[in-house]
Amino acid sequence: MKIAQVVCAFPPYAGGIGNSAYKIETILKTKHEVFTFTPQTTRPLVQKGHGAILVQLLWRLKKFDYIYLHYPFFGTAEIIWLFKIFNQKTKLIIHYHMDVENKSWLNKILSIPSQLVRESLLKKADLIISASFDYIKHSQIKNFYQSHPEKFKEIPFGVDTTKFIPKEINLPSDNSLIAKTKKIIQQVNELFIKRDRLDLIFVGGLDSAHYFKGVDILLKSLAFLKSERKWHLNIIGEGDLRPEYEALSKRLGLEKKVDFLGKLNETELIKNLQNSDLLILPSINSNEAFGLVLIEALACGVPVIASDLPGVRSVFTNLKEGLLVEPGKMEDLSAKIDFILENESLRKRMSQAARQKAIDKYDQNKIRQMYEDLFIDNKQS
């Protein structure tokens, strides 16, 4: 089958929607002909941020059997809506990633056309995919879900559990000199360097589009920790807000405890996750619908602290693989980090549970099968 994937962003841009689109393309290409339309591959009539009008899709989509639209995509979602009016035989699957809470009045105005056609667009969809029913039930389309539950299917994001693995699994099992050296280095690190220190990690975009990640909340919470145990934070990500966060870190007196590592490739990311003891994702609103980095951390045996938001809270079990915190509440985040700092035995149990959770629920082979079954079912229907 010929599948047209339509998405507002795509790697190398770092972001959940783009990364998920890349993974879905990789899955589908094993059995289908797939082309991904983005503002980078299709010259937009108009573009602002991640919004763009790809008017060419009105005629270019005619040769495809399926359209797989990643929503939101302001400007182009309306084009898909218009296309479906005149091309009803082409199947439409919508992957509803998240609501959008626009901060500026300009963005609110520009999103009005998409909001006006949204329900009609959803009605035209043959299927609507979400990573979490919990998120959908509390989202801006919750009323549509209640009226049309048969249109929805839950498919969580997946992770390669053979790549994202705990550090100890990555150690050579033989008795070679290299293997012995690596084991000695790890033992020295655990006994002397990290004996009294907890290594924290944050992974996410530091640009204005990802303002909701709560990096400022994280930095402020660290300034008020009560535990005397040492800690260190690595912030992985890049964007226009990075200088602002770096300045805040200095104002709080944290510059020696916080490192901004920028954008890392997958190998470097995995290495940093493996060397971490706790991942923190303190998102502040429903623009965070899942948190792909959460399952990557779980797969590496890293417990997590994340905001108690619809969708995000369904990724792991509170007090088993991590802790939930009240969104935007610095005091609660500070208290939860202190709790982990003072309960190392609990953190280690969470580490083991985290790895098992990733294997049981998020292994990419299980997710791959769900997508393959999805297109088989639709072809037969």
Solvent accessible surface area in square Angstrom, and as a share of the most:
residue,aa,sasa,rsa
1,M,59,0.26
2,K,76,0.32
3,I,0,0.00
4,A,0,0.00
5,Q,0,0.00
6,V,0,0.00
7,V,0,0.00
8,C,10,0.06
9,A,6,0.05
10,F,43,0.18
11,P,43,0.27
12,P,115,0.73
13,Y,72,0.27
14,A,45,0.35
15,G,13,0.12
16,G,40,0.38
17,I,22,0.11
18,G,1,0.01
19,N,49,0.25
20,S,3,0.02
21,A,0,0.00
22,Y,111,0.42
23,K,71,0.30
24,I,6,0.03
25,E,23,0.10
26,T,66,0.39
27,I,16,0.08
28,L,3,0.02
29,K,111,0.47
30,T,86,0.50
31,K,132,0.56
32,H,37,0.16
33,E,105,0.47
34,V,14,0.08
35,F,85,0.35
36,T,10,0.06
37,F,1,0.00
38,T,1,0.01
39,P,8,0.05
40,Q,128,0.57
41,T,75,0.43
42,T,3,0.02
43,R,205,0.75
44,P,30,0.19
45,L,122,0.61
46,V,87,0.50
47,Q,85,0.38
48,K,98,0.41
49,G,59,0.57
50,H,68,0.30
51,G,18,0.17
52,A,3,0.02
53,I,57,0.29
54,L,0,0.00
55,V,44,0.25
56,Q,37,0.16
57,L,0,0.00
58,L,47,0.23
59,W,147,0.52
60,R,89,0.32
61,L,0,0.00
62,K,129,0.55
63,K,134,0.57
64,F,14,0.06
65,D,66,0.34
66,Y,6,0.02
67,I,0,0.00
68,Y,1,0.00
69,L,0,0.00
70,H,0,0.00
71,Y,7,0.03
72,P,8,0.05
73,F,1,0.01
74,F,45,0.19
75,G,14,0.13
76,T,0,0.00
77,A,0,0.00
78,E,30,0.13
79,I,17,0.09
80,I,0,0.00
81,W,67,0.23
82,L,65,0.32
83,F,2,0.01
84,K,12,0.05
85,I,62,0.32
86,F,156,0.65
87,N,32,0.16
88,Q,145,0.64
89,K,197,0.83
90,T,14,0.08
91,K,55,0.23
92,L,0,0.00
93,I,0,0.00
94,I,0,0.00
95,H,1,0.00
96,Y,2,0.01
97,H,16,0.07
98,M,40,0.18
99,D,5,0.03
100,V,34,0.20
101,E,74,0.33
102,N,30,0.16
103,K,141,0.60
104,S,47,0.30
105,W,193,0.68
106,L,97,0.48
107,N,54,0.27
108,K,79,0.33
109,I,102,0.52
110,L,87,0.43
111,S,1,0.01
112,I,81,0.41
113,P,64,0.40
114,S,0,0.00
115,Q,91,0.40
116,L,141,0.70
117,V,21,0.12
118,R,45,0.16
119,E,99,0.44
120,S,41,0.27
121,L,0,0.00
122,L,3,0.02
123,K,111,0.47
124,K,63,0.27
125,A,2,0.02
126,D,60,0.31
127,L,25,0.13
128,I,0,0.00
129,I,0,0.00
130,S,2,0.01
131,A,14,0.10
132,S,4,0.03
133,F,59,0.25
134,D,33,0.17
135,Y,5,0.02
136,I,0,0.00
137,K,100,0.42
138,H,104,0.46
139,S,5,0.03
140,Q,87,0.39
141,I,4,0.02
142,K,90,0.38
143,N,104,0.53
144,F,14,0.06
145,Y,31,0.12
146,Q,122,0.54
147,S,77,0.50
148,H,50,0.22
149,P,70,0.44
150,E,125,0.56
151,K,35,0.15
152,F,15,0.06
153,K,68,0.29
154,E,66,0.30
155,I,1,0.01
156,P,15,0.09
157,F,29,0.12
158,G,10,0.09
159,V,1,0.00
160,D,27,0.14
161,T,11,0.06
162,T,111,0.65
163,K,106,0.45
164,F,8,0.03
165,I,23,0.12
166,P,9,0.06
167,K,41,0.17
168,E,106,0.48
169,I,93,0.47
170,N,90,0.46
171,L,43,0.21
172,P,36,0.22
173,S,113,0.73
174,D,77,0.40
175,N,123,0.63
176,S,50,0.33
177,L,144,0.72
178,I,118,0.60
179,A,0,0.00
180,K,105,0.45
181,T,61,0.35
182,K,97,0.41
183,K,71,0.30
184,I,103,0.52
185,I,109,0.56
186,Q,41,0.18
187,Q,108,0.48
188,V,68,0.39
189,N,31,0.16
190,E,78,0.35
191,L,107,0.53
192,F,138,0.57
193,I,102,0.52
194,K,21,0.09
195,R,167,0.61
196,D,86,0.44
197,R,72,0.26
198,L,0,0.00
199,D,15,0.08
200,L,2,0.01
201,I,0,0.00
202,F,0,0.00
203,V,23,0.13
204,G,15,0.15
205,G,11,0.10
206,L,1,0.00
207,D,23,0.12
208,S,63,0.40
209,A,49,0.38
210,H,22,0.10
211,Y,41,0.16
212,F,9,0.04
213,K,21,0.09
214,G,1,0.01
215,V,0,0.00
216,D,52,0.27
217,I,30,0.15
218,L,0,0.00
219,L,0,0.00
220,K,74,0.31
221,S,0,0.00
222,L,5,0.03
223,A,38,0.29
224,F,124,0.52
225,L,30,0.15
226,K,179,0.76
227,S,21,0.14
228,E,172,0.77
229,R,45,0.17
230,K,134,0.57
231,W,16,0.06
232,H,31,0.14
233,L,0,0.00
234,N,33,0.17
235,I,0,0.00
236,I,6,0.03
237,G,9,0.09
238,E,85,0.38
239,G,20,0.19
240,D,93,0.48
241,L,32,0.16
242,R,55,0.20
243,P,87,0.55
244,E,106,0.48
245,Y,12,0.05
246,E,53,0.24
247,A,42,0.33
248,L,17,0.09
249,S,3,0.02
250,K,135,0.57
251,R,173,0.63
252,L,53,0.26
253,G,54,0.52
254,L,11,0.05
255,E,87,0.39
256,K,186,0.79
257,K,87,0.37
258,V,6,0.04
259,D,61,0.31
260,F,31,0.13
261,L,69,0.34
262,G,6,0.06
263,K,109,0.46
264,L,38,0.19
265,N,89,0.46
266,E,85,0.38
267,T,105,0.61
268,E,75,0.33
269,L,24,0.12
270,I,19,0.10
271,K,127,0.54
272,N,27,0.14
273,L,0,0.00
274,Q,22,0.10
275,N,58,0.30
276,S,12,0.08
277,D,15,0.08
278,L,1,0.00
279,L,0,0.00
280,I,0,0.00
281,L,0,0.00
282,P,3,0.02
283,S,1,0.01
284,I,63,0.32
285,N,22,0.11
286,S,25,0.16
287,N,9,0.05
288,E,11,0.05
289,A,13,0.10
290,F,9,0.04
291,G,7,0.07
292,L,22,0.11
293,V,16,0.09
294,L,0,0.00
295,I,0,0.00
296,E,18,0.08
297,A,0,0.00
298,L,0,0.00
299,A,0,0.00
300,C,5,0.03
301,G,8,0.08
302,V,3,0.02
303,P,0,0.00
304,V,0,0.00
305,I,1,0.00
306,A,0,0.00
307,S,1,0.01
308,D,58,0.30
309,L,15,0.07
310,P,27,0.17
311,G,0,0.00
312,V,1,0.00
313,R,76,0.28
314,S,44,0.29
315,V,1,0.00
316,F,7,0.03
317,T,63,0.36
318,N,68,0.35
319,L,109,0.54
320,K,115,0.49
321,E,3,0.01
322,G,1,0.01
323,L,5,0.02
324,L,28,0.14
325,V,5,0.03
326,E,93,0.42
327,P,37,0.23
328,G,34,0.33
329,K,97,0.41
330,M,43,0.19
331,E,117,0.52
332,D,37,0.19
333,L,2,0.01
334,S,9,0.06
335,A,57,0.44
336,K,55,0.23
337,I,0,0.00
338,D,20,0.10
339,F,82,0.34
340,I,0,0.00
341,L,5,0.02
342,E,110,0.49
343,N,49,0.25
344,E,51,0.23
345,S,73,0.47
346,L,29,0.15
347,R,25,0.09
348,K,116,0.49
349,R,143,0.52
350,M,1,0.01
351,S,25,0.16
352,Q,139,0.62
353,A,21,0.16
354,A,0,0.00
355,R,37,0.14
356,Q,94,0.42
357,K,44,0.19
358,A,0,0.00
359,I,63,0.32
360,D,81,0.42
361,K,83,0.35
362,Y,1,0.01
363,D,22,0.11
364,Q,60,0.27
365,N,95,0.49
366,K,101,0.43
367,I,6,0.03
368,R,64,0.23
369,Q,93,0.41
370,M,60,0.27
371,Y,7,0.02
372,E,26,0.12
373,D,55,0.29
374,L,3,0.01
375,F,1,0.00
376,I,85,0.43
377,D,81,0.42
378,N,15,0.08
379,K,141,0.60
380,Q,145,0.64
381,S,107,0.69
